[in-house]
Amino acid sequence: MTSTVASQKTVLRSPVKHQPLAQSSNLARLLLLADVLGLICSWQVVYWARFAKFLSLVDPIFIGFSMIMLVGLYLAEAYRPNTQTLGLRAPARIVVSGIFTAIVLAGFINLSGIVADNAILGRATWGSSFLLFMVWAVMLRLWAGAWMKSQAEQLRWLILGSDRKALQFAQESLEKEVRAKFSVVVESFDRSIDLMKSGFQCIERDEFLDEDRSPAWAGLLMSDDLHVSDLHTRQLMDLRLQGVPIYRLPDFYEALCYKVPAALLKDNWFIFSTGFNLLPSGFNTRLKRIVDVVFSGILLLLVSPIMILTAVLIKLDSRGPVFYSQIRTGISNNPFRVYKFRSMRTDAESQGAQWASKSDSRITKVGQFIRLTRIDELPQFWNVLKGDMSLVGPRPERPEFDVQLAEAIPYYDIRYLVKPGITGWAQVMYPYGASVEDAYEKLAYDLYYIKNYSFWLDIGILFKTVRVVLLGKGR
């Protein structure tokens, strides 16, 4: 009876704002809808000012221009409000995206004689509409950033289980990934750790759900090894029914950071977790292979002029072969030979296998450019056609490093349940790895990709790869 009354008392508490992750996701959708509205308004205002009539919204040229602008904003990551709308970073990205998109549009107009007489394509019309929309997009992100910051500063997260993993998570993820300050309260039942020295407020186990002494939690994070009593289970259930999100640490990492750190996982997580749909005989795997063959064949034809020019520049820049090959580890740990354009001196590994590093002295002048733009990866389309690789997947590692990494990183071999890829989730989300620590981080992204694989995730990765190439973020 007592527990029932306590439960009813908890449920009747005043509702509070919860679900910050959902807010971030909803804000991204609102930004997209607002951009569509901004495009319509910008074009209509300019068109009415010039021709005293409204533009048809089903005009194919207007739709095409709008799609190019929206894709440009997507490539600039203008729809990731949790990390990209705070401060001046997003407006700067939008300006860069706008310059690039304007060049594409101007080139399209000048090269397409069949549409040269269209009223929409007049320089004053599309140019004015474009500038008006850019101002709209920048002001919208500044507002969104200010709103998100004000919301984040009011959030209070409770971490149940005060082990070092929880502390590290709070310090590195809640502040680094969300880019906002959180007031984190940690339950201090583990007296072996002095939490006060880490800057966290501490409360007792029996206080964390006391409605008179505890704040309105934005969410609760729980360690996998935390034992929860029946009383606390009922209290947690009441909070969950109020709308307070409750996460296990691995699930929260997955939802917030788009990665799954191996250090937080246990075997039972793999057993009961959803996803992991890339079965060897599944439909997704067959569809992925069809897409690989079709697109790699087409891309090989399209980039062949670039490959010929690259081969000539490599020969002029340094002595040695144009291509080089290495043994890499493929699906099911089967070795295969990968082909790339040579970007280093021929004696680069005279002292044995080494990871490439930033400003590596072994890289040639031409090699530096083709690595930044990922041109050195183009010969791997042949590996895709052969079936050794996929367009999208974990980066193939060298067997010499695999032995070292498998011993140091738990669940490392899971990345070889799928074919390695020319590009991948880890490659576009994290810089090129040059250490065990980097490999640890990249595995977290690989696990996320393997768990959440879908055709649309592959499409998103390919779009992000285009952004990496255009901004020269390879290494």
C-alpha positions as CSV (number, residue, x, y, z in Angstrom):
1,M,0.0,0.0,0.0
2,T,2.8,2.4,0.9
3,S,4.6,1.8,-2.3
4,T,1.4,2.5,-4.3
5,V,0.8,5.8,-2.6
6,A,4.4,6.8,-3.1
7,S,4.1,5.8,-6.8
8,Q,1.0,7.9,-7.2
9,K,2.6,10.8,-5.4
10,T,5.5,10.7,-7.8
11,V,3.4,10.5,-10.9
12,L,1.3,13.6,-9.8
13,R,4.4,15.8,-9.7
14,S,4.4,18.8,-12.0
15,P,5.6,17.8,-15.5
16,V,9.0,19.2,-16.5
17,K,10.8,19.5,-19.8
18,H,12.6,16.3,-20.7
19,Q,14.1,14.5,-23.6
20,P,17.0,16.8,-24.7
21,L,18.0,14.3,-27.3
22,A,14.5,14.4,-28.8
23,Q,14.6,18.2,-28.7
24,S,17.8,18.1,-30.7
25,S,16.3,15.8,-33.3
26,N,13.1,17.8,-33.5
27,L,15.1,21.0,-33.9
28,A,17.0,19.5,-36.8
29,R,13.6,18.8,-38.5
30,L,12.4,22.3,-37.7
31,L,15.5,23.8,-39.2
32,L,14.9,21.9,-42.4
33,L,11.3,22.9,-42.6
34,A,12.2,26.5,-41.8
35,D,14.8,26.4,-44.6
36,V,12.2,25.2,-47.1
37,L,9.9,28.0,-45.9
38,G,12.8,30.5,-46.3
39,L,13.5,29.3,-49.8
40,I,9.9,29.8,-50.8
41,C,9.7,33.2,-49.2
42,S,13.0,34.4,-50.6
43,W,12.2,33.5,-54.2
44,Q,8.6,34.8,-53.9
45,V,9.7,38.2,-52.5
46,V,12.3,38.7,-55.3
47,Y,10.0,37.4,-58.0
48,W,7.1,39.6,-57.0
49,A,9.4,42.6,-56.8
50,R,10.7,42.0,-60.3
51,F,7.6,40.7,-62.2
52,A,4.7,41.7,-59.9
53,K,3.5,38.0,-59.7
54,F,4.2,35.0,-57.7
55,L,6.4,32.1,-58.7
56,S,4.9,28.7,-59.3
57,L,6.1,26.3,-56.5
58,V,6.1,23.4,-58.9
59,D,8.4,25.0,-61.4
60,P,11.1,22.4,-62.0
61,I,13.9,25.0,-62.1
62,F,12.9,26.4,-58.7
63,I,12.7,22.9,-57.2
64,G,16.1,22.0,-58.6
65,F,17.7,25.2,-57.3
66,S,16.1,24.6,-53.9
67,M,17.4,21.0,-53.7
68,I,20.9,22.1,-54.6
69,M,20.8,24.7,-51.8
70,L,19.5,22.2,-49.2
71,V,22.1,19.6,-50.2
72,G,24.8,22.3,-49.8
73,L,23.5,23.0,-46.3
74,Y,23.4,19.3,-45.5
75,L,27.0,18.9,-46.6
76,A,27.9,21.8,-44.4
77,E,26.3,19.9,-41.4
78,A,23.8,22.7,-40.9
79,Y,21.3,20.2,-39.6
80,R,23.2,18.9,-36.6
81,P,22.0,21.3,-33.9
82,N,23.6,19.4,-31.1
83,T,27.1,20.2,-32.3
84,Q,27.0,22.7,-35.1
85,T,24.6,25.5,-34.3
86,L,26.4,26.9,-31.2
87,G,28.6,30.0,-31.6
88,L,29.7,31.3,-35.0
89,R,30.8,27.9,-36.4
90,A,27.6,27.1,-38.2
91,P,27.2,30.5,-39.9
92,A,30.8,30.2,-41.1
93,R,29.9,26.8,-42.6
94,I,26.8,28.2,-44.2
95,V,28.8,31.0,-45.9
96,V,31.3,28.6,-47.2
97,S,28.5,26.3,-48.4
98,G,26.8,29.3,-50.0
99,I,29.9,30.3,-52.0
100,F,30.3,26.7,-53.3
101,T,26.6,26.4,-54.1
102,A,26.6,29.8,-55.9
103,I,29.6,28.6,-58.0
104,V,27.7,25.4,-58.9
105,L,24.6,27.3,-59.8
106,A,26.4,29.9,-61.9
107,G,28.3,27.2,-63.8
108,F,25.0,25.4,-64.4
109,I,23.4,28.5,-65.8
110,N,26.2,29.5,-68.0
111,L,26.7,26.0,-69.4
112,S,23.0,25.2,-70.0
113,G,22.0,27.2,-73.1
114,I,18.5,25.6,-73.2
115,V,17.5,27.4,-70.0
116,A,19.3,30.7,-70.6
117,D,16.1,32.6,-71.4
118,N,14.2,31.5,-68.3
119,A,13.1,34.3,-66.0
120,I,14.1,32.4,-62.9
121,L,17.6,32.1,-64.1
122,G,18.2,35.9,-64.5
123,R,21.2,36.9,-62.5
124,A,19.3,39.5,-60.5
125,T,16.5,37.0,-59.7
126,W,18.4,33.9,-58.5
127,G,21.3,36.0,-57.1
128,S,19.0,38.2,-54.9
129,S,16.9,35.2,-53.8
130,F,20.1,33.3,-53.0
131,L,21.6,36.1,-50.8
132,L,18.2,36.7,-49.1
133,F,18.0,32.9,-48.2
134,M,21.6,32.9,-46.9
135,V,20.8,35.7,-44.5
136,W,17.7,33.7,-43.4
137,A,19.8,30.6,-42.9
138,V,22.5,32.3,-40.8
139,M,20.0,34.2,-38.6
140,L,18.0,31.0,-38.1
141,R,21.2,29.1,-36.9
142,L,22.2,32.0,-34.5
143,W,18.7,31.8,-33.0
144,A,18.8,28.0,-32.7
145,G,22.2,28.1,-31.1
146,A,21.1,30.7,-28.5
147,W,18.0,28.7,-27.8
148,M,19.9,25.4,-27.4
149,K,22.5,26.9,-25.1
150,S,19.8,28.4,-22.9
151,Q,18.1,25.0,-22.7
152,A,21.2,23.0,-22.1
153,E,22.4,25.2,-19.2
154,Q,19.2,24.3,-17.3
155,L,19.6,20.6,-17.6
156,R,20.7,18.4,-14.8
157,W,21.7,14.8,-15.4
158,L,21.9,12.1,-12.8
159,I,24.5,9.3,-13.2
160,L,23.7,6.2,-11.2
161,G,26.9,4.4,-10.5
162,S,29.9,6.6,-9.6
163,D,32.6,4.5,-11.3
164,R,35.4,6.0,-13.3
165,K,33.7,5.2,-16.6
166,A,30.6,7.2,-15.6
167,L,32.8,10.2,-14.6
168,Q,34.8,10.0,-17.8
169,F,31.6,9.9,-19.7
170,A,30.1,12.9,-18.0
171,Q,33.3,15.0,-18.4
172,E,34.1,14.1,-22.0
173,S,30.7,13.5,-23.6
174,L,28.1,15.7,-21.9
175,E,30.3,18.8,-22.3
176,K,32.4,17.9,-25.4
177,E,29.7,16.4,-27.6
178,V,26.7,18.5,-26.7
179,R,28.9,21.7,-26.5
180,A,27.1,23.0,-23.5
181,K,27.6,23.0,-19.7
182,F,25.6,20.4,-17.7
183,S,25.0,20.3,-14.0
184,V,25.8,16.6,-13.4
185,V,24.9,15.0,-10.1
186,V,26.5,11.7,-9.3
187,E,25.2,9.2,-6.8
188,S,28.1,8.6,-4.4
189,F,27.6,5.2,-3.0
190,D,31.1,4.2,-4.1
191,R,33.2,5.9,-1.4
192,S,36.5,4.7,-2.9
193,I,36.4,7.6,-5.4
194,D,36.6,11.2,-4.2
195,L,34.0,12.7,-6.5
196,M,34.2,16.2,-5.0
197,K,37.7,16.6,-6.4
198,S,36.3,16.0,-9.9
199,G,33.9,18.9,-9.5
200,F,30.6,16.9,-9.2
201,Q,28.0,17.4,-6.6
202,C,27.3,14.2,-4.6
203,I,24.1,12.9,-3.2
204,E,23.2,9.7,-1.3
205,R,21.5,6.7,-2.9
206,D,18.2,7.3,-1.0
207,E,18.0,11.0,-1.9
208,F,18.3,10.9,-5.7
209,L,14.5,10.3,-6.3
210,D,13.3,12.3,-3.2
211,E,10.8,14.8,-4.7
212,D,11.4,17.3,-2.0
213,R,15.2,17.3,-2.3
214,S,16.0,16.3,-5.9
215,P,15.7,18.6,-8.9
216,A,13.8,17.8,-12.1
217,W,16.1,15.5,-13.9
218,A,16.6,15.9,-17.7
219,G,17.6,12.3,-17.8
220,L,19.2,9.4,-15.9
221,L,22.3,7.4,-17.0
222,M,22.9,4.0,-15.5
223,S,26.0,1.8,-15.4
224,D,25.5,-1.7,-16.7
225,D,26.8,-3.2,-13.5
226,L,24.6,-1.2,-11.2
227,H,22.3,-3.2,-8.9
228,V,18.9,-1.5,-8.4
229,S,16.6,-2.5,-5.6
230,D,12.9,-3.2,-6.0
231,L,12.1,0.2,-4.4
232,H,14.4,2.1,-6.8
233,T,13.0,0.1,-9.7
234,R,9.5,1.3,-9.0
235,Q,10.7,4.9,-8.5
236,L,12.6,4.7,-11.8
237,M,9.5,3.4,-13.5
238,D,7.5,6.3,-12.2
239,L,10.0,8.8,-13.6
240,R,10.1,7.0,-16.9
241,L,6.3,7.2,-17.2
242,Q,6.6,11.0,-16.6
243,G,8.7,11.2,-19.7
244,V,12.2,11.3,-18.1
245,P,14.5,9.3,-20.4
246,I,16.6,6.6,-18.7
247,Y,19.6,5.2,-20.6
248,R,22.3,2.6,-20.1
249,L,25.6,4.2,-20.8
250,P,26.2,2.4,-24.1
251,D,22.8,3.3,-25.4
252,F,23.2,6.9,-24.4
253,Y,26.6,7.1,-26.3
254,E,24.8,5.6,-29.3
255,A,22.0,8.1,-29.2
256,L,24.1,11.2,-28.5
257,C,27.5,10.6,-30.0
258,Y,26.7,8.1,-32.8
259,K,29.2,5.6,-31.6
260,V,29.3,2.6,-29.3
261,P,32.5,2.5,-27.1
262,A,33.7,-1.1,-26.6
263,A,34.9,-0.4,-23.1
264,L,31.2,0.0,-21.9
265,L,30.0,-3.2,-23.5
266,K,29.4,-6.7,-22.2
267,D,28.4,-9.9,-24.0
268,N,24.8,-9.6,-22.9
269,W,24.5,-6.2,-24.5
270,F,25.1,-7.8,-27.9
271,I,22.6,-10.6,-27.1
272,F,19.7,-8.3,-26.3
273,S,20.5,-5.2,-28.4
274,T,18.6,-4.5,-31.6
275,G,20.3,-4.0,-35.0
276,F,23.2,-6.0,-36.5
277,N,21.2,-6.6,-39.7
278,L,24.1,-7.2,-42.1
279,L,23.8,-11.0,-42.1
280,P,25.9,-12.8,-44.8
281,S,22.8,-14.1,-46.6
282,G,20.4,-11.3,-45.8
283,F,18.6,-8.9,-48.2
284,N,20.6,-5.9,-47.0
285,T,23.9,-7.6,-47.9
286,R,22.7,-8.6,-51.4
287,L,21.4,-5.1,-52.0
288,K,24.7,-3.6,-50.8
289,R,26.7,-5.8,-53.2
290,I,24.5,-4.7,-56.2
291,V,25.0,-1.1,-55.3
292,D,28.7,-1.6,-54.9
293,V,29.1,-3.2,-58.3
294,V,27.0,-0.6,-60.2
295,F,28.4,2.5,-58.6
296,S,32.0,1.5,-58.5
297,G,31.9,0.6,-62.2
298,I,30.3,4.0,-63.0
299,L,32.7,5.9,-60.8
300,L,35.7,4.2,-62.3
301,L,34.7,5.5,-65.7
302,L,33.9,9.0,-64.4
303,V,37.2,9.5,-62.4
304,S,39.5,7.9,-65.0
305,P,40.7,11.3,-66.3
306,I,41.6,12.3,-62.7
307,M,43.4,8.9,-62.2
308,I,45.4,9.4,-65.4
309,L,46.4,12.9,-64.3
310,T,47.3,11.7,-60.8
311,A,49.5,9.0,-62.3
312,V,51.4,11.5,-64.4
313,L,52.0,13.8,-61.4
314,I,53.2,11.0,-59.2
315,K,55.8,10.0,-61.8
316,L,57.0,13.7,-62.2
317,D,57.1,14.2,-58.4
318,S,59.2,11.3,-57.2
319,R,60.9,8.1,-58.3
320,G,59.0,4.8,-58.0
321,P,55.8,3.1,-59.2
322,V,52.5,4.9,-59.6
323,F,50.6,2.4,-57.6
324,Y,51.4,0.4,-54.4
325,S,49.7,-2.5,-52.8
326,Q,49.4,-3.9,-49.3
327,I,47.9,-6.9,-47.6
328,R,44.9,-5.9,-45.6
329,T,42.4,-7.8,-43.4
330,G,39.0,-8.3,-45.0
331,I,35.7,-9.8,-44.0
332,S,36.0,-12.8,-41.6
333,N,39.7,-11.9,-41.1
334,N,40.5,-13.1,-44.7
335,P,43.5,-11.2,-46.1
336,F,43.4,-9.5,-49.5
337,R,45.6,-7.1,-51.5
338,V,44.5,-3.5,-51.6
339,Y,45.6,-1.0,-54.3
340,K,46.2,2.7,-53.9
341,F,48.1,5.5,-55.5
342,R,51.5,5.8,-54.0
343,S,51.7,8.9,-51.7
344,M,54.9,8.1,-49.9
345,R,58.6,7.6,-50.8
346,T,59.5,4.1,-51.9
347,D,61.6,3.7,-48.7
348,A,58.8,4.8,-46.4
349,E,58.7,1.5,-44.5
350,S,62.4,0.5,-44.6
351,Q,62.2,0.1,-40.9
352,G,59.0,-1.8,-40.8
353,A,55.3,-1.1,-40.7
354,Q,54.3,2.3,-39.3
355,W,51.2,4.3,-38.8
356,A,50.9,7.5,-40.9
357,S,51.0,10.6,-38.8
358,K,50.1,14.3,-39.3
359,S,52.9,16.1,-41.2
360,D,54.5,12.7,-41.9
361,S,57.9,13.4,-43.6
362,R,57.6,10.2,-45.7
363,I,54.7,11.7,-47.7
364,T,55.6,13.3,-51.0
365,K,54.3,16.7,-52.2
366,V,51.8,15.2,-54.6
367,G,51.0,12.5,-52.0
368,Q,50.0,15.2,-49.5
369,F,47.4,16.6,-51.9
370,I,46.0,13.2,-53.0
371,R,45.7,12.1,-49.4
372,L,43.8,15.3,-48.3
373,T,41.4,14.9,-51.2
374,R,41.2,11.1,-50.9
375,I,42.3,10.7,-54.6
376,D,44.8,8.1,-53.4
377,E,41.9,5.8,-52.6
378,L,40.4,5.8,-56.1
379,P,42.2,2.5,-57.3
380,Q,40.2,0.7,-54.5
381,F,37.2,0.8,-56.7
382,W,38.8,-2.2,-58.4
383,N,38.8,-3.9,-55.0
384,V,35.1,-3.2,-54.7
385,L,34.4,-4.7,-58.2
386,K,36.4,-7.8,-57.2
387,G,34.3,-8.2,-54.0
388,D,37.1,-7.7,-51.5
389,M,35.7,-4.4,-50.3
390,S,32.5,-2.3,-50.2
391,L,32.0,1.3,-51.0
392,V,31.1,1.9,-47.3
393,G,32.4,-0.1,-44.4
394,P,35.1,-0.1,-41.7
395,R,38.6,0.9,-42.9
396,P,40.7,-2.2,-43.7
397,E,43.7,-2.5,-41.4
398,R,47.0,-4.2,-41.9
399,P,47.5,-7.6,-40.3
400,E,50.6,-6.4,-38.5
401,F,48.4,-3.9,-36.6
402,D,45.4,-6.2,-36.2
403,V,47.3,-8.4,-33.8
404,Q,48.2,-5.5,-31.6
405,L,44.8,-3.9,-31.7
406,A,42.9,-7.1,-31.1
407,E,44.9,-7.7,-27.9
408,A,44.4,-4.1,-26.6
409,I,40.7,-3.4,-27.6
410,P,37.8,-5.6,-26.6
411,Y,35.4,-6.7,-29.4
412,Y,37.8,-5.5,-32.0
413,D,37.2,-8.5,-34.3
414,I,33.5,-7.5,-34.7
415,R,34.5,-5.0,-37.3
416,Y,35.4,-7.9,-39.6
417,L,31.8,-9.2,-39.7
418,V,31.3,-6.9,-42.7
419,K,33.4,-6.0,-45.7
420,P,35.8,-3.1,-45.2
421,G,35.0,0.0,-47.2
422,I,36.7,2.8,-49.1
423,T,34.9,5.2,-46.9
424,G,32.9,4.6,-43.7
425,W,31.2,6.0,-40.6
426,A,34.5,6.1,-38.7
427,Q,36.4,7.7,-41.6
428,V,33.9,10.6,-41.9
429,M,33.4,11.1,-38.1
430,Y,36.9,10.8,-36.8
431,P,40.4,11.8,-38.1
432,Y,42.8,9.2,-39.6
433,G,44.0,7.0,-36.7
434,A,47.7,6.8,-35.9
435,S,47.7,5.0,-32.5
436,V,45.9,2.4,-30.4
437,E,43.8,5.2,-28.8
438,D,42.7,6.4,-32.2
439,A,41.8,2.8,-33.2
440,Y,39.8,2.5,-30.0
441,E,37.7,5.6,-31.0
442,K,37.3,4.4,-34.6
443,L,36.1,1.0,-33.5
444,A,33.3,2.8,-31.5
445,Y,32.1,4.3,-34.8
446,D,32.5,1.0,-36.6
447,L,30.3,-0.7,-34.0
448,Y,27.7,1.9,-34.4
449,Y,27.7,1.4,-38.2
450,I,27.5,-2.4,-38.0
451,K,24.7,-2.2,-35.4
452,N,22.6,0.5,-37.2
453,Y,23.4,-0.4,-40.9
454,S,20.8,0.7,-43.4
455,F,20.8,1.8,-47.1
456,W,20.1,5.3,-46.0
457,L,23.0,5.4,-43.5
458,D,25.3,4.4,-46.4
459,I,23.8,7.3,-48.5
460,G,24.5,9.7,-45.6
461,I,28.1,8.5,-45.3
462,L,28.6,9.0,-49.0
463,F,27.4,12.6,-48.7
464,K,29.7,13.2,-45.7
465,T,32.5,11.8,-47.8
466,V,31.9,14.4,-50.4
467,R,32.2,17.1,-47.7
468,V,35.5,15.6,-46.5
469,V,36.9,15.6,-50.0
470,L,35.7,19.2,-50.8
471,L,37.1,20.5,-47.5
472,G,40.4,18.5,-47.7
473,K,40.0,16.7,-44.4
474,G,41.6,13.5,-45.4
475,R,45.0,12.3,-44.2
